Amino acid sequence: MFSYRHAFHAGNHADVLKHTVLLAVLRHMVQKEAALTVFDTHAGAGLYRLDGDYAQTSAEAAEGFLKLVAGKPSAPFAPLLQDYIDLVASFNKAGSHKVYPGSPFIIHRVIQERDRDKLKLFELHPTDTKTLTANIAQLEAGRQIAILREDGFEGVKKFLPPPSRRALLLCDPSYELKTDYGRVVDMVADALLRFATGTYAVWYPIIPRPEAHDLPKKLKTLANKAGKPWLGTTLTIKSSKLLQDDAGEVIRPGLPASGMFIINPPHTLKAGLQQALPQMVELLKQDANATFTLESGG
C-alpha cells in the first residue's frame, strides 16, 4: 500500500500538466477577496530534489520539466506555461533546477500573502508525512497550513462546505490500487452533494486499464447531473504500446499520458490551455503519437 512515492516521479510530464492547471486555477480564485480553503488529498512530501536519489532513479523530470525549460518553443511560452516555469524557478537559484515544488508548495506560494486562506494537506505515507511536516515547518506558515495524516478521500468530508463557501480540492492519488479510481468518483459525488459550488480538480493517469479509461467519463456524468460546468484536458507524449528490445524482452513504456478533470473551472482556463497545450506537446513529445485534448461542457 505504501510503495508509491511521488519523489520518483517529481517534475515528470504529468506534473507539468497538473501543476500548470493547478496554478492557473489558483491564480484565478485568489483574485476574489473572500477567503479560500484549498485541500490536497494526496500531498506527498511537498518539495523534491531533482538531483536526489529518488528523482535520479527514474529520471522522469528529464522528460518533463527539465525538457520543457531546456526547449526552444517556436513562439514565446504561453502565459500559463511561463507562469508555471517562473514559479518553479522561484524555488531555485538563477540557472539552477535542483528543487521542484510539489502541489503543497505551489499552493502556498499563491496564497501565502492572504492570511485568511487555509491549506489542508492529507498524506498517509509515514515517510512522506514526516518529510512533508519538516518541509512545511520551514515556511513558518502557522495555522494557515494543516497537515493531516489520514485518508484524504475520507478526511475532506468533515471540512465541506468550508466556512467561507469557497474551496479548491486537488485529488491526485497514485492509482496503484485499482480501488482508487472508484474512490475518486465516490469522493467527488459526495463532495458535490455537500458543497456543489466548490472547484474540484482531479488528476489521473491514462494507461491501458478500463478504470482509467472510465474515470473521466464518470466525472463528466457527475458534473452534468449536478448541472455544473466542467473542463477536461489530456496530454500524451508517446505511444502506450509495449515494445521489445533486441533480446526479445518486453519494454514497458512508462506513463505515456495523463489528464486533468475540473468541475466548476475558472472561465479563463480553457483559453489559457488552448495556448499552453500545443507547446507542451511540441516540447515534451517523444514520438509521433504525442497530442493533447481539451473539452468543456455544462
C-alpha positions, 0 to 999 in steps of 0.5 A: 500500500505504501510503495508509491512515492511521488519523489520518483516521479517529481517534475515528470510530464504529468506534473507539468500538466497538473501543476500548470492547471493547478496554478492557473486555477489558483491564480484565478480564485485568489483574485476574489477577496473572500477567503479560500480553503484549498485541500490536497488529498494526496500531498506527498512530501511537498518539495523534491530534489531533482538531483536526489536519489529518488528523482535520479532513479527514474529520471522522469523530470528529464522528460518533463520539466527539465525538457520543457525549460531546456526547449526552444518553443517556436513562439514565446511560452504561453502565459500559463506555461511561463507562469508555471516555469517562473514559479518553479524557478522561484524555488531555485537559484538563477540557472539552477533546477535542483528543487521542484515544488510539489502541489503543497508548495505551489499552493502556498506560494499563491496564497501565502500573502492572504492570511485568511486562506487555509491549506489542508494537506492529507498524506498517509505515507509515514515517510512522506508525512514526516518529510512533508511536516519538516518541509512545511515547518520551514515556511513558518506558515502557522495555522494557515497550513494543516497537515493531516495524516489520514485518508484524504478521500475520507478526511475532506468530508468533515471540512465541506462546505468550508466556512467561507463557501469557497474551496479548491480540492486537488485529488491526485492519488497514485492509482496503484490500487485499482480501488482508487479510481472508484474512490475518486468518483465516490469522493467527488459525488459526495463532495458535490452533494455537500458543497456543489459550488466548490472547484474540484480538480482531479488528476489521473493517469491514462494507461491501458486499464478500463478504470482509467479509461472510465474515470473521466467519463464518470466525472463528466456524468457527475458534473452534468447531473449536478448541472455544473460546468466542467473542463477536461484536458489530456496530454500524451507524449508517446505511444502506450504500446509495449515494445521489445528490445533486441533480446526479445524482452518486453519494454514497458513504456512508462506513463505515456499520458495523463489528464486533468478533470475540473468541475466548476473551472475558472472561465479563463482556463480553457483559453489559457490551455488552448495556448499552453497545450500545443507547446507542451506537446511540441516540447515534451513529445517523444514520438509521433503519437504525442497530442493533447485534448481539451473539452468543456461542457455544462 
